[in-house]
Amino acid sequence: MKTELREAAVITVAVALGGVLLGLLWWWLAPHVPLVGGLDEQGSWAVYLKDSEGEQAAGVDGTFTLLALAFGAVTAFVVFLWRRRGGVPLVVALAVGGLLGSLLAWRLGVWLGPTSDVIAHAKDAGKGVTFSAPLKLGAKGALLAWSVAALVVHLGLTALFGPRDPDPYQQQGAVPKDPYGAPPA
């Protein structure tokens, strides 16, 4: 049990550190939401979407979700190749590591992206000049995508290719029986 817990701790940390790569990819691949700043009727600065019907904000969430699903599948595959079997500590490590990795990726992407002070950014850009909105994750459920994908892929790989438990009804030298307990004719 100590070995399994040690391996689970290593898996948790390794999977969580993969969040750095996810955050960098999300920051690089996510579409930019174009904003434009200007003065409103009262003379104060206001920020508006440049394209009010644009779908870039949904694309930011979708990019994060798809990347997290891919990271979950890859980490589950790598962990399965490393261990070749399941186990409760291993599955918990994949789930917790995926969640921590997603949180790390989310915060890293927000930190690397444009500033969250859009009024100051609009003033710096100038009146009527297009600039990018801060990178933010609107669908917080996307933080679970990595963990869910890792668990599903690992479960599938374990079910298909994992070691089989011995059949308790088939003993060495025992006569096979039909479903009703009688020996076959």
Buried (B, 14 or more C-beta within 10 A) or exposed (E): EEEBEEBBBEBBEBBBEBBEBBBBBBBEEBBBBBBBBEEEEEEEBBBEBBEEEEEBBEBBBBBBBBBBBBBBBBBBBBBBEEBEEBBEBBBBBBBBBBBBBBBBBBEBBBEEBBEEEBEEBBEEBEEEEEBBBBBBBEBEEBBBBBBBBBBBBBBBBBEEEBEEEEEEEEEEEEEEEEEEEEEEE
